[in-house]
């Protein structure tokens, strides 16, 4: 395995009051960097001072968007720093790489580099409950070429950003609009990849939803416009007649790590769990029959996001009286408890990195 070099800086930043900053606005002193070319493969892994990256105006990522990323978190547990499911995230990065014809990374090497970066930056991991150090690995094409083709050269970076608790004003339900005009992804496309293209495709519909008073957009499938897929920044799950139901992974939605965590824990608790096609009409019918008990999203940033109102074609479904449901609350408390060290990690989700 290649040696990971370290370039020291004597210019260190003042650490911010995490409770007073927005998500992803401040960055730590160092970052991980690695490059790829056909002759050397992935090479020269190193930890370097956080700095701007020079790219050509003809950089192919700027013009054609060949890029992928991940998002995970490190937490303080007493005198230890831990990461939540890092190998799952790095393996998913490679799946995104496969879908965008980006060379696979050596997960063992990147994992080693990530751990070394966290050890270097352990003082940046916030100590208060709910706060964390957000970890953003990403890869982008580096060829200076305006022709439409797969790049031959790439750069990988991992940057770190301290973030506050997602729910600054308390764990509260959000208002979601079911989108039936615009399409984010289709089976056979890039839907299951964590790539900037999917987020760019969601921006306009998100603005439309905000103007109508909604927090986020819930996407339907791009072909029949009736099967539920995911929300712009998270997977979606429903509790229908005491069963947890979520759209199946068929290539158009992200294989969420938090989604996996929710399903694993629900099964551990003896809940009935289904991953299948779920139409918006079935959800409406369950609501009318009083069987739609809870709706919630799952994702790295918010962990669990309760849904209080689901709007579709001008009609609104008030979920659980607009309040957080008991299962949703239990799941949020349990996962955040695992992350903080207050709840036993029965499924080895947590990886200890270092002591503070």
ZADO-1210 file (C-alpha; in nm, 4 decimals, padded with zeros to 6 digits):
<atoms>
<atom x="00.0000" y="00.0000" z="00.0000" code="UNK" pos="1"/>
<atom x="00.1255" y="00.3469" z="-00.0911" code="UNK" pos="2"/>
<atom x="00.2635" y="00.5689" z="00.1821" code="UNK" pos="3"/>
<atom x="00.0445" y="00.8678" z="00.2652" code="UNK" pos="4"/>
<atom x="00.2622" y="01.1783" z="00.2778" code="UNK" pos="5"/>
<atom x="00.1990" y="01.4704" z="00.5121" code="UNK" pos="6"/>
<atom x="00.2624" y="01.8366" z="00.4292" code="UNK" pos="7"/>
<atom x="00.2585" y="02.0453" z="00.7471" code="UNK" pos="8"/>
<atom x="00.1337" y="02.4018" z="00.7725" code="UNK" pos="9"/>
<atom x="00.2112" y="02.6496" z="01.0496" code="UNK" pos="10"/>
<atom x="-00.0888" y="02.8678" z="00.9598" code="UNK" pos="11"/>
<atom x="-00.3852" y="02.7248" z="01.1517" code="UNK" pos="12"/>
<atom x="-00.7376" y="02.8650" z="01.1462" code="UNK" pos="13"/>
<atom x="-00.9364" y="02.9795" z="01.4461" code="UNK" pos="14"/>
<atom x="-01.2064" y="02.7206" z="01.5141" code="UNK" pos="15"/>
<atom x="-01.5581" y="02.8656" z="01.4882" code="UNK" pos="16"/>
<atom x="-01.8445" y="02.8441" z="01.7361" code="UNK" pos="17"/>
<atom x="-02.0211" y="02.5574" z="01.5618" code="UNK" pos="18"/>
<atom x="-02.3610" y="02.6517" z="01.7047" code="UNK" pos="19"/>
<atom x="-02.3455" y="02.9832" z="01.5163" code="UNK" pos="20"/>
<atom x="-02.2433" y="02.8709" z="01.1674" code="UNK" pos="21"/>
<atom x="-02.4379" y="02.7247" z="00.8768" code="UNK" pos="22"/>
<atom x="-02.3885" y="02.3834" z="00.7218" code="UNK" pos="23"/>
<atom x="-02.0700" y="02.3498" z="00.5162" code="UNK" pos="24"/>
<atom x="-01.9417" y="02.7040" z="00.5577" code="UNK" pos="25"/>
<atom x="-01.6156" y="02.6472" z="00.7494" code="UNK" pos="26"/>
<atom x="-01.3386" y="02.3995" z="00.6701" code="UNK" pos="27"/>
<atom x="-01.0550" y="02.2456" z="00.8677" code="UNK" pos="28"/>
<atom x="-00.6826" y="02.3046" z="00.8233" code="UNK" pos="29"/>
<atom x="-00.6002" y="01.9958" z="00.6161" code="UNK" pos="30"/>
<atom x="-00.7443" y="01.7806" z="00.3387" code="UNK" pos="31"/>
<atom x="-00.6631" y="01.4473" z="00.1741" code="UNK" pos="32"/>
<atom x="-00.5558" y="01.4562" z="-00.1910" code="UNK" pos="33"/>
<atom x="-00.4790" y="01.1910" z="-00.4531" code="UNK" pos="34"/>
<atom x="-00.4428" y="01.1964" z="-00.8317" code="UNK" pos="35"/>
<atom x="-00.5048" y="00.9561" z="-01.1193" code="UNK" pos="36"/>
<atom x="-00.3568" y="00.9160" z="-01.4647" code="UNK" pos="37"/>
<atom x="-00.3468" y="00.6092" z="-01.6949" code="UNK" pos="38"/>
<atom x="00.0286" y="00.5586" z="-01.6467" code="UNK" pos="39"/>
<atom x="00.0383" y="00.5606" z="-01.2667" code="UNK" pos="40"/>
<atom x="-00.3191" y="00.4842" z="-01.1696" code="UNK" pos="41"/>
<atom x="-00.4257" y="00.6438" z="-00.8423" code="UNK" pos="42"/>
<atom x="-00.1052" y="00.7796" z="-00.6919" code="UNK" pos="43"/>
<atom x="00.0626" y="01.0303" z="-00.4591" code="UNK" pos="44"/>
<atom x="-00.1859" y="01.0124" z="-00.1670" code="UNK" pos="45"/>
<atom x="-00.1146" y="01.2890" z="00.0794" code="UNK" pos="46"/>
<atom x="-00.2566" y="01.5097" z="00.3500" code="UNK" pos="47"/>
<atom x="-00.2006" y="01.8731" z="00.2626" code="UNK" pos="48"/>
<atom x="-00.3127" y="02.2143" z="00.3886" code="UNK" pos="49"/>
<atom x="-00.6680" y="02.3038" z="00.2831" code="UNK" pos="50"/>
<atom x="-00.6297" y="02.5180" z="-00.0271" code="UNK" pos="51"/>
<atom x="-00.7865" y="02.6104" z="-00.3580" code="UNK" pos="52"/>
<atom x="-00.7398" y="02.3724" z="-00.6509" code="UNK" pos="53"/>
<atom x="-00.6122" y="02.5014" z="-00.9835" code="UNK" pos="54"/>
<atom x="-00.8057" y="02.3768" z="-01.2865" code="UNK" pos="55"/>
<atom x="-00.8014" y="02.4678" z="-01.6525" code="UNK" pos="56"/>
<atom x="-01.0903" y="02.6750" z="-01.7898" code="UNK" pos="57"/>
<atom x="-01.1364" y="02.3778" z="-02.0240" code="UNK" pos="58"/>
<atom x="-01.1640" y="02.1332" z="-01.7321" code="UNK" pos="59"/>
<atom x="-01.4060" y="01.8610" z="-01.8397" code="UNK" pos="60"/>
<atom x="-01.5911" y="01.8542" z="-01.5078" code="UNK" pos="61"/>
<atom x="-01.6853" y="02.2205" z="-01.5508" code="UNK" pos="62"/>
<atom x="-01.8323" y="02.1468" z="-01.8930" code="UNK" pos="63"/>
<atom x="-01.9672" y="01.7921" z="-01.8706" code="UNK" pos="64"/>
<atom x="-02.0038" y="01.7160" z="-01.4998" code="UNK" pos="65"/>
<atom x="-01.8038" y="01.3939" z="-01.4602" code="UNK" pos="66"/>
<atom x="-01.7844" y="01.3976" z="-01.0800" code="UNK" pos="67"/>
<atom x="-01.8988" y="01.2019" z="-00.7732" code="UNK" pos="68"/>
<atom x="-01.9037" y="01.2599" z="-00.3974" code="UNK" pos="69"/>
<atom x="-01.9951" y="01.1171" z="-00.0585" code="UNK" pos="70"/>
<atom x="-02.0992" y="01.2605" z="00.2766" code="UNK" pos="71"/>
<atom x="-02.0383" y="01.1065" z="00.6187" code="UNK" pos="72"/>
<atom x="-01.9784" y="01.2256" z="00.9740" code="UNK" pos="73"/>
<atom x="-01.7316" y="01.1939" z="01.2595" code="UNK" pos="74"/>
<atom x="-01.8497" y="01.2341" z="01.6187" code="UNK" pos="75"/>
<atom x="-01.7005" y="01.2849" z="01.9637" code="UNK" pos="76"/>
<atom x="-01.7827" y="01.0053" z="02.2096" code="UNK" pos="77"/>
<atom x="-01.6263" y="01.1104" z="02.5375" code="UNK" pos="78"/>
<atom x="-01.2515" y="01.1009" z="02.4748" code="UNK" pos="79"/>
<atom x="-01.2875" y="00.9146" z="02.1453" code="UNK" pos="80"/>
<atom x="-01.3503" y="01.0236" z="01.7868" code="UNK" pos="81"/>
<atom x="-01.5632" y="00.7872" z="01.5799" code="UNK" pos="82"/>
<atom x="-01.7000" y="00.7705" z="01.2236" code="UNK" pos="83"/>
<atom x="-02.0430" y="00.6357" z="01.1288" code="UNK" pos="84"/>
<atom x="-02.0216" y="00.3557" z="00.8650" code="UNK" pos="85"/>
<atom x="-01.7166" y="00.4879" z="00.6718" code="UNK" pos="86"/>
<atom x="-01.6516" y="00.1716" z="00.4672" code="UNK" pos="87"/>
<atom x="-02.0119" y="00.1642" z="00.3476" code="UNK" pos="88"/>
<atom x="-01.9717" y="00.5200" z="00.2235" code="UNK" pos="89"/>
<atom x="-01.6402" y="00.4497" z="00.0498" code="UNK" pos="90"/>
<atom x="-01.7770" y="00.1389" z="-00.1196" code="UNK" pos="91"/>
<atom x="-02.0748" y="00.3420" z="-00.2396" code="UNK" pos="92"/>
<atom x="-01.8295" y="00.5998" z="-00.3771" code="UNK" pos="93"/>
<atom x="-01.6846" y="00.3235" z="-00.5924" code="UNK" pos="94"/>
<atom x="-02.0319" y="00.2307" z="-00.7142" code="UNK" pos="95"/>
<atom x="-02.0855" y="00.5907" z="-00.8223" code="UNK" pos="96"/>
<atom x="-01.7435" y="00.5795" z="-00.9893" code="UNK" pos="97"/>
<atom x="-01.8522" y="00.2708" z="-01.1844" code="UNK" pos="98"/>
<atom x="-02.1636" y="00.4466" z="-01.3118" code="UNK" pos="99"/>
<atom x="-01.9659" y="00.7518" z="-01.4298" code="UNK" pos="100"/>
<atom x="-01.6679" y="00.5585" z="-01.5727" code="UNK" pos="101"/>
<atom x="-01.4312" y="00.6972" z="-01.3095" code="UNK" pos="102"/>
<atom x="-01.1459" y="00.4621" z="-01.2076" code="UNK" pos="103"/>
<atom x="-01.2169" y="00.2695" z="-00.8881" code="UNK" pos="104"/>
<atom x="-01.0237" y="00.3768" z="-00.5802" code="UNK" pos="105"/>
<atom x="-00.8457" y="00.1395" z="-00.3431" code="UNK" pos="106"/>
<atom x="-01.0962" y="00.1528" z="-00.0556" code="UNK" pos="107"/>
<atom x="-00.8348" y="00.0281" z="00.1924" code="UNK" pos="108"/>
<atom x="-00.5950" y="00.3076" z="00.0959" code="UNK" pos="109"/>
<atom x="-00.8607" y="00.5811" z="00.1037" code="UNK" pos="110"/>
<atom x="-00.9904" y="00.4461" z="00.4345" code="UNK" pos="111"/>
<atom x="-00.6367" y="00.4704" z="00.5754" code="UNK" pos="112"/>
<atom x="-00.6040" y="00.8251" z="00.4413" code="UNK" pos="113"/>
<atom x="-00.9402" y="00.9232" z="00.5894" code="UNK" pos="114"/>
<atom x="-00.8448" y="00.7898" z="00.9309" code="UNK" pos="115"/>
<atom x="-00.5090" y="00.9690" z="00.9152" code="UNK" pos="116"/>
<atom x="-00.6846" y="01.2931" z="00.8192" code="UNK" pos="117"/>
<atom x="-00.9285" y="01.2614" z="01.1111" code="UNK" pos="118"/>
<atom x="-00.6405" y="01.1926" z="01.3525" code="UNK" pos="119"/>
<atom x="-00.4676" y="01.5066" z="01.2224" code="UNK" pos="120"/>
<atom x="-00.7858" y="01.7133" z="01.2560" code="UNK" pos="121"/>
<atom x="-00.9353" y="01.5555" z="01.5708" code="UNK" pos="122"/>
<atom x="-00.9488" y="01.8941" z="01.7440" code="UNK" pos="123"/>
<atom x="-01.2016" y="02.0005" z="01.4777" code="UNK" pos="124"/>
<atom x="-01.4576" y="01.7404" z="01.5879" code="UNK" pos="125"/>
<atom x="-01.7166" y="01.9320" z="01.7942" code="UNK" pos="126"/>
<atom x="-01.7813" y="01.8047" z="02.1461" code="UNK" pos="127"/>
<atom x="-02.1489" y="01.8980" z="02.1939" code="UNK" pos="128"/>
<atom x="-02.4235" y="01.6421" z="02.1338" code="UNK" pos="129"/>
<atom x="-02.5738" y="01.6677" z="01.7866" code="UNK" pos="130"/>
<atom x="-02.2697" y="01.8438" z="01.6443" code="UNK" pos="131"/>
<atom x="-02.0277" y="01.6608" z="01.4163" code="UNK" pos="132"/>
<atom x="-01.7451" y="01.6882" z="01.1669" code="UNK" pos="133"/>
<atom x="-01.8916" y="01.6468" z="00.8192" code="UNK" pos="134"/>
<atom x="-01.6655" y="01.4502" z="00.5837" code="UNK" pos="135"/>
<atom x="-01.6867" y="01.5152" z="00.2083" code="UNK" pos="136"/>
<atom x="-01.4858" y="01.2787" z="-00.0195" code="UNK" pos="137"/>
<atom x="-01.5189" y="01.3634" z="-00.3887" code="UNK" pos="138"/>
<atom x="-01.3616" y="01.2875" z="-00.7261" code="UNK" pos="139"/>
<atom x="-01.3707" y="01.4994" z="-01.0403" code="UNK" pos="140"/>
<atom x="-01.2289" y="01.4832" z="-01.3918" code="UNK" pos="141"/>
<atom x="-00.9159" y="01.6890" z="-01.4667" code="UNK" pos="142"/>
<atom x="-00.8647" y="01.6696" z="-01.8451" code="UNK" pos="143"/>
<atom x="-00.8379" y="02.0134" z="-02.0156" code="UNK" pos="144"/>
<atom x="-01.0489" y="01.9144" z="-02.3164" code="UNK" pos="145"/>
<atom x="-01.3757" y="02.0397" z="-02.4697" code="UNK" pos="146"/>
<atom x="-01.4628" y="01.7201" z="-02.6521" code="UNK" pos="147"/>
<atom x="-01.7358" y="01.5063" z="-02.4977" code="UNK" pos="148"/>
<atom x="-01.5529" y="01.1993" z="-02.3715" code="UNK" pos="149"/>
<atom x="-01.4512" y="01.0155" z="-02.0568" code="UNK" pos="150"/>
<atom x="-01.1620" y="01.1931" z="-01.8879" code="UNK" pos="151"/>
<atom x="-00.8220" y="01.0243" z="-01.8568" code="UNK" pos="152"/>
<atom x="-00.7130" y="01.2115" z="-01.5421" code="UNK" pos="153"/>
<atom x="-00.8843" y="01.2696" z="-01.2059" code="UNK" pos="154"/>
<atom x="-00.8357" y="01.4234" z="-00.8644" code="UNK" pos="155"/>
<atom x="-00.9729" y="01.2953" z="-00.5340" code="UNK" pos="156"/>
<atom x="-01.0084" y="01.5147" z="-00.2274" code="UNK" pos="157"/>
<atom x="-01.1514" y="01.4703" z="00.1219" code="UNK" pos="158"/>
<atom x="-01.2413" y="01.7916" z="00.3021" code="UNK" pos="159"/>
<atom x="-01.3828" y="01.8382" z="00.6530" code="UNK" pos="160"/>
<atom x="-01.6406" y="02.0830" z="00.7851" code="UNK" pos="161"/>
<atom x="-01.7657" y="02.1190" z="01.1460" code="UNK" pos="162"/>
<atom x="-02.1455" y="02.1326" z="01.1555" code="UNK" pos="163"/>
<atom x="-02.4074" y="02.2039" z="01.4200" code="UNK" pos="164"/>
<atom x="-02.7066" y="01.9893" z="01.5071" code="UNK" pos="165"/>
<atom x="-02.9329" y="01.9799" z="01.1999" code="UNK" pos="166"/>
<atom x="-03.2453" y="02.0784" z="01.3940" code="UNK" pos="167"/>
<atom x="-03.1347" y="02.4068" z="01.5514" code="UNK" pos="168"/>
<atom x="-03.4894" y="02.4802" z="01.6713" code="UNK" pos="169"/>
<atom x="-03.5950" y="02.1293" z="01.7668" code="UNK" pos="170"/>
<atom x="-03.6897" y="01.8066" z="01.5920" code="UNK" pos="171"/>
<atom x="-03.9888" y="01.9224" z="01.3864" code="UNK" pos="172"/>
<atom x="-04.1897" y="01.7849" z="01.0908" code="UNK" pos="173"/>
<atom x="-04.1332" y="01.9232" z="00.7419" code="UNK" pos="174"/>
<atom x="-04.3770" y="01.9952" z="00.4612" code="UNK" pos="175"/>
<atom x="-04.3139" y="01.7961" z="00.1408" code="UNK" pos="176"/>
<atom x="-04.4602" y="01.8501" z="-00.2078" code="UNK" pos="177"/>
<atom x="-04.5002" y="01.5513" z="-00.4403" code="UNK" pos="178"/>
<atom x="-04.3571" y="01.6607" z="-00.7756" code="UNK" pos="179"/>
<atom x="-04.5587" y="01.5460" z="-01.0793" code="UNK" pos="180"/>
<atom x="-04.4271" y="01.7842" z="-01.3462" code="UNK" pos="181"/>
<atom x="-04.0491" y="01.7626" z="-01.3343" code="UNK" pos="182"/>
<atom x="-03.8276" y="01.4521" z="-01.3373" code="UNK" pos="183"/>
<atom x="-03.5019" y="01.4001" z="-01.1475" code="UNK" pos="184"/>
<atom x="-03.3868" y="01.0581" z="-01.2720" code="UNK" pos="185"/>
<atom x="-03.4966" y="00.7437" z="-01.4571" code="UNK" pos="186"/>
<atom x="-03.3987" y="00.3793" z="-01.4368" code="UNK" pos="187"/>
<atom x="-03.0926" y="00.3214" z="-01.6527" code="UNK" pos="188"/>
<atom x="-02.9606" y="00.6704" z="-01.5779" code="UNK" pos="189"/>
<atom x="-02.7548" y="00.8212" z="-01.2954" code="UNK" pos="190"/>
<atom x="-03.0220" y="00.8137" z="-01.0243" code="UNK" pos="191"/>
<atom x="-02.8379" y="00.5741" z="-00.7942" code="UNK" pos="192"/>
<atom x="-02.5055" y="00.7598" z="-00.8270" code="UNK" pos="193"/>
<atom x="-02.4110" y="01.0352" z="-00.5848" code="UNK" pos="194"/>
<atom x="-02.3188" y="01.2814" z="-00.8557" code="UNK" pos="195"/>
<atom x="-02.3693" y="01.6582" z="-00.8946" code="UNK" pos="196"/>
<atom x="-02.5960" y="01.6008" z="-01.1963" code="UNK" pos="197"/>
<atom x="-02.8719" y="01.4562" z="-00.9784" code="UNK" pos="198"/>
<atom x="-02.8665" y="01.7565" z="-00.7488" code="UNK" pos="199"/>
<atom x="-02.8596" y="02.0040" z="-01.0375" code="UNK" pos="200"/>
<atom x="-03.1678" y="01.8284" z="-01.1789" code="UNK" pos="201"/>
<atom x="-03.3540" y="01.8860" z="-00.8523" code="UNK" pos="202"/>
<atom x="-03.2841" y="02.2564" z="-00.8036" code="UNK" pos="203"/>
<atom x="-03.5608" y="02.4129" z="-01.0119" code="UNK" pos="204"/>
<atom x="-03.8363" y="02.1909" z="-00.8753" code="UNK" pos="205"/>
<atom x="-03.7089" y="02.2637" z="-00.5255" code="UNK" pos="206"/>
<atom x="-03.7442" y="02.6388" z="-00.5836" code="UNK" pos="207"/>
<atom x="-04.0977" y="02.5881" z="-00.7165" code="UNK" pos="208"/>
<atom x="-04.1862" y="02.3861" z="-00.4055" code="UNK" pos="209"/>
<atom x="-04.0419" y="02.6561" z="-00.1772" code="UNK" pos="210"/>
<atom x="-04.2524" y="02.9244" z="-00.3481" code="UNK" pos="211"/>
<atom x="-04.5590" y="02.7135" z="-00.2730" code="UNK" pos="212"/>
<atom x="-04.4666" y="02.6917" z="00.0942" code="UNK" pos="213"/>
<atom x="-04.3042" y="02.3475" z="00.0991" code="UNK" pos="214"/>
<atom x="-03.9660" y="02.2527" z="00.2412" code="UNK" pos="215"/>
<atom x="-03.8661" y="01.9866" z="-00.0113" code="UNK" pos="216"/>
<atom x="-03.9775" y="01.7900" z="-00.3165" code="UNK" pos="217"/>
<atom x="-04.0756" y="01.4228" z="-00.3270" code="UNK" pos="218"/>
<atom x="-03.9990" y="01.2754" z="-00.6683" code="UNK" pos="219"/>
<atom x="-04.2112" y="01.0277" z="-00.8614" code="UNK" pos="220"/>
<atom x="-04.0682" y="00.7857" z="-01.1184" code="UNK" pos="221"/>
<atom x="-03.9745" y="00.9427" z="-01.4503" code="UNK" pos="222"/>
<atom x="-04.1740" y="00.7060" z="-01.6717" code="UNK" pos="223"/>
<atom x="-04.5216" y="00.6545" z="-01.5264" code="UNK" pos="224"/>
<atom x="-04.5100" y="00.9491" z="-01.2836" code="UNK" pos="225"/>
<atom x="-04.6865" y="00.7521" z="-01.0114" code="UNK" pos="226"/>
<atom x="-04.4296" y="00.5515" z="-00.8142" code="UNK" pos="227"/>
<atom x="-04.2566" y="00.7236" z="-00.5236" code="UNK" pos="228"/>
<atom x="-03.8777" y="00.7518" z="-00.5433" code="UNK" pos="229"/>
<atom x="-03.6969" y="00.9864" z="-00.3020" code="UNK" pos="230"/>
<atom x="-03.6835" y="01.3407" z="-00.1676" code="UNK" pos="231"/>
<atom x="-03.4263" y="01.5821" z="-00.3048" code="UNK" pos="232"/>
<atom x="-03.1774" y="01.5279" z="-00.0224" code="UNK" pos="233"/>
<atom x="-03.2921" y="01.2055" z="00.1425" code="UNK" pos="234"/>
<atom x="-03.4635" y="00.8697" z="00.1031" code="UNK" pos="235"/>
<atom x="-03.8297" y="00.8430" z="00.2079" code="UNK" pos="236"/>
<atom x="-04.0006" y="00.5846" z="00.4296" code="UNK" pos="237"/>
<atom x="-04.3636" y="00.5250" z="00.5256" code="UNK" pos="238"/>
<atom x="-04.5232" y="00.3502" z="00.8212" code="UNK" pos="239"/>
<atom x="-04.8419" y="00.1994" z="00.6791" code="UNK" pos="240"/>
<atom x="-05.0561" y="-00.0250" z="00.8988" code="UNK" pos="241"/>
<atom x="-04.7582" y="-00.0985" z="01.1279" code="UNK" pos="242"/>
<atom x="-04.5279" y="-00.1838" z="00.8344" code="UNK" pos="243"/>
<atom x="-04.2226" y="00.0159" z="00.7216" code="UNK" pos="244"/>
<atom x="-04.2410" y="00.0609" z="00.3441" code="UNK" pos="245"/>
<atom x="-03.9808" y="00.2302" z="00.1273" code="UNK" pos="246"/>
<atom x="-03.9186" y="00.2388" z="-00.2507" code="UNK" pos="247"/>
<atom x="-03.7011" y="-00.0450" z="-00.3738" code="UNK" pos="248"/>
<atom x="-03.3554" y="00.0146" z="-00.5197" code="UNK" pos="249"/>
<atom x="-03.4074" y="-00.0174" z="-00.8939" code="UNK" pos="250"/>
<atom x="-03.1354" y="00.2140" z="-01.0245" code="UNK" pos="251"/>
<atom x="-03.3107" y="00.5511" z="-01.0018" code="UNK" pos="252"/>
<atom x="-03.2678" y="00.6293" z="-00.6304" code="UNK" pos="253"/>
<atom x="-02.9713" y="00.6488" z="-00.3973" code="UNK" pos="254"/>
<atom x="-02.8816" y="00.3462" z="-00.1853" code="UNK" pos="255"/>
<atom x="-02.8788" y="00.5576" z="00.1291" code="UNK" pos="256"/>
<atom x="-02.6547" y="00.4558" z="00.4182" code="UNK" pos="257"/>
<atom x="-02.9011" y="00.5984" z="00.6711" code="UNK" pos="258"/>
<atom x="-03.1820" y="00.4209" z="00.4830" code="UNK" pos="259"/>
<atom x="-02.9924" y="00.0940" z="00.5296" code="UNK" pos="260"/>
<atom x="-02.9475" y="00.1762" z="00.8975" code="UNK" pos="261"/>
<atom x="-03.3198" y="00.2396" z="00.9468" code="UNK" pos="262"/>
<atom x="-03.4190" y="-00.0848" z="00.7745" code="UNK" pos="263"/>
<atom x="-03.1632" y="-00.2885" z="00.9704" code="UNK" pos="264"/>
<atom x="-03.2797" y="-00.1458" z="01.3026" code="UNK" pos="265"/>
<atom x="-03.6495" y="-00.1845" z="01.2170" code="UNK" pos="266"/>
<atom x="-03.5895" y="-00.5522" z="01.1403" code="UNK" pos="267"/>
<atom x="-03.3909" y="-00.5898" z="01.4635" code="UNK" pos="268"/>
<atom x="-03.6911" y="-00.4484" z="01.6503" code="UNK" pos="269"/>
<atom x="-03.9229" y="-00.7052" z="01.4910" code="UNK" pos="270"/>
<atom x="-04.0967" y="-00.4650" z="01.2509" code="UNK" pos="271"/>
<atom x="-04.2271" y="-00.5797" z="00.9145" code="UNK" pos="272"/>
<atom x="-04.0164" y="-00.4096" z="00.6460" code="UNK" pos="273"/>
<atom x="-04.0877" y="-00.3911" z="00.2712" code="UNK" pos="274"/>
<atom x="-03.8772" y="-00.2508" z="-00.0118" code="UNK" pos="275"/>
<atom x="-04.1085" y="-00.2334" z="-00.3134" code="UNK" pos="276"/>
<atom x="-04.2779" y="-00.0141" z="-00.5689" code="UNK" pos="277"/>
<atom x="-04.5114" y="00.2214" z="-00.3827" code="UNK" pos="278"/>
<atom x="-04.7470" y="00.4457" z="-00.5788" code="UNK" pos="279"/>
<atom x="-04.8670" y="00.7852" z="-00.4632" code="UNK" pos="280"/>
<atom x="-05.2224" y="00.6539" z="-00.5101" code="UNK" pos="281"/>
<atom x="-05.1537" y="00.3740" z="-00.2599" code="UNK" pos="282"/>
<atom x="-05.0275" y="00.6336" z="-00.0129" code="UNK" pos="283"/>
<atom x="-05.3417" y="00.8443" z="-00.0662" code="UNK" pos="284"/>
<atom x="-05.5601" y="00.5377" z="-00.0157" code="UNK" pos="285"/>
<atom x="-05.3773" y="00.4455" z="00.3046" code="UNK" pos="286"/>
<atom x="-05.4254" y="00.8026" z="00.4271" code="UNK" pos="287"/>
<atom x="-05.8002" y="00.7955" z="00.3542" code="UNK" pos="288"/>
<atom x="-05.8321" y="00.4615" z="00.5351" code="UNK" pos="289"/>
<atom x="-05.6421" y="00.5829" z="00.8399" code="UNK" pos="290"/>
<atom x="-05.3541" y="00.3407" z="00.7780" code="UNK" pos="291"/>
<atom x="-05.0861" y="00.5971" z="00.6895" code="UNK" pos="292"/>
<atom x="-04.9359" y="00.6363" z="01.0350" code="UNK" pos="293"/>
<atom x="-04.6009" y="00.8099" z="00.9785" code="UNK" pos="294"/>
<atom x="-04.3774" y="00.9420" z="00.6989" code="UNK" pos="295"/>
<atom x="-04.0108" y="01.0332" z="00.7407" code="UNK" pos="296"/>
<atom x="-03.6959" y="01.0905" z="00.5412" code="UNK" pos="297"/>
<atom x="-03.3484" y="00.9534" z="00.6100" code="UNK" pos="298"/>
<atom x="-03.0091" y="01.0960" z="00.5216" code="UNK" pos="299"/>
<atom x="-02.6645" y="01.1787" z="00.6582" code="UNK" pos="300"/>
<atom x="-02.7316" y="01.5479" z="00.7253" code="UNK" pos="301"/>
<atom x="-03.0622" y="01.5286" z="00.9150" code="UNK" pos="302"/>
<atom x="-03.0427" y="01.1558" z="01.0066" code="UNK" pos="303"/>
<atom x="-03.4235" y="01.1342" z="01.0326" code="UNK" pos="304"/>
<atom x="-03.6617" y="01.4027" z="00.9056" code="UNK" pos="305"/>
<atom x="-04.0287" y="01.3677" z="01.0068" code="UNK" pos="306"/>
<atom x="-04.2895" y="01.4667" z="00.7481" code="UNK" pos="307"/>
<atom x="-04.5947" y="01.6507" z="00.8817" code="UNK" pos="308"/>
<atom x="-04.7651" y="01.7416" z="00.5546" code="UNK" pos="309"/>
<atom x="-04.7543" y="01.5665" z="00.2167" code="UNK" pos="310"/>
<atom x="-04.8986" y="01.7737" z="-00.0680" code="UNK" pos="311"/>
<atom x="-05.0088" y="01.6250" z="-00.4012" code="UNK" pos="312"/>
<atom x="-05.2092" y="01.7920" z="-00.6820" code="UNK" pos="313"/>
<atom x="-05.3381" y="02.0681" z="-00.4565" code="UNK" pos="314"/>
<atom x="-05.4469" y="01.8389" z="-00.1728" code="UNK" pos="315"/>
<atom x="-05.2592" y="01.7953" z="00.1530" code="UNK" pos="316"/>
<atom x="-05.2296" y="01.4895" z="00.3753" code="UNK" pos="317"/>
<atom x="-05.1760" y="01.5768" z="00.7415" code="UNK" pos="318"/>
<atom x="-04.9530" y="01.3017" z="00.8789" code="UNK" pos="319"/>
<atom x="-05.0028" y="01.2023" z="01.2439" code="UNK" pos="320"/>
<atom x="-05.1764" y="01.5314" z="01.3137" code="UNK" pos="321"/>
<atom x="-04.8721" y="01.7190" z="01.1879" code="UNK" pos="322"/>
<atom x="-04.6664" y="01.5903" z="01.4801" code="UNK" pos="323"/>
<atom x="-04.3590" y="01.3673" z="01.5035" code="UNK" pos="324"/>
<atom x="-04.4702" y="01.0025" z="01.5135" code="UNK" pos="325"/>
<atom x="-04.3532" y="00.7659" z="01.7899" code="UNK" pos="326"/>
<atom x="-04.1621" y="00.5352" z="01.5535" code="UNK" pos="327"/>
<atom x="-03.9934" y="00.8305" z="01.3828" code="UNK" pos="328"/>
<atom x="-03.8909" y="00.9740" z="01.7182" code="UNK" pos="329"/>
<atom x="-03.7630" y="00.6375" z="01.8397" code="UNK" pos="330"/>
<atom x="-03.5544" y="00.5872" z="01.5249" code="UNK" pos="331"/>
<atom x="-03.4045" y="00.9371" z="01.5440" code="UNK" pos="332"/>
<atom x="-03.3207" y="00.8979" z="01.9128" code="UNK" pos="333"/>
<atom x="-03.1685" y="00.5550" z="01.8553" code="UNK" pos="334"/>
<atom x="-02.9428" y="00.6454" z="01.5606" code="UNK" pos="335"/>
<atom x="-02.8251" y="00.9727" z="01.7131" code="UNK" pos="336"/>
<atom x="-02.7744" y="00.7832" z="02.0386" code="UNK" pos="337"/>
<atom x="-02.5482" y="00.5341" z="01.8610" code="UNK" pos="338"/>
<atom x="-02.3559" y="00.8229" z="01.7084" code="UNK" pos="339"/>
<atom x="-02.3115" y="00.9994" z="02.0437" code="UNK" pos="340"/>
<atom x="-02.2265" y="00.6758" z="02.2280" code="UNK" pos="341"/>
<atom x="-02.5351" y="00.6867" z="02.4519" code="UNK" pos="342"/>
<atom x="-02.6987" y="00.3849" z="02.2841" code="UNK" pos="343"/>
<atom x="-02.5336" y="00.0463" z="02.2341" code="UNK" pos="344"/>
<atom x="-02.4154" y="-00.0140" z="01.8780" code="UNK" pos="345"/>
<atom x="-02.5490" y="-00.3662" z="01.8190" code="UNK" pos="346"/>
<atom x="-02.4638" y="-00.3746" z="01.4470" code="UNK" pos="347"/>
<atom x="-02.1097" y="-00.2314" z="01.4371" code="UNK" pos="348"/>
<atom x="-02.2058" y="00.0925" z="01.2636" code="UNK" pos="349"/>
<atom x="-01.9438" y="00.2905" z="01.4566" code="UNK" pos="350"/>
<atom x="-01.5700" y="00.2852" z="01.3848" code="UNK" pos="351"/>
<atom x="-01.3372" y="00.4264" z="01.6513" code="UNK" pos="352"/>
<atom x="-01.0591" y="00.6349" z="01.4954" code="UNK" pos="353"/>
<atom x="-00.8601" y="00.7940" z="01.7777" code="UNK" pos="354"/>
<atom x="-00.8616" y="00.9386" z="02.1252" code="UNK" pos="355"/>
<atom x="-00.8769" y="01.3124" z="02.1766" code="UNK" pos="356"/>
</atoms>
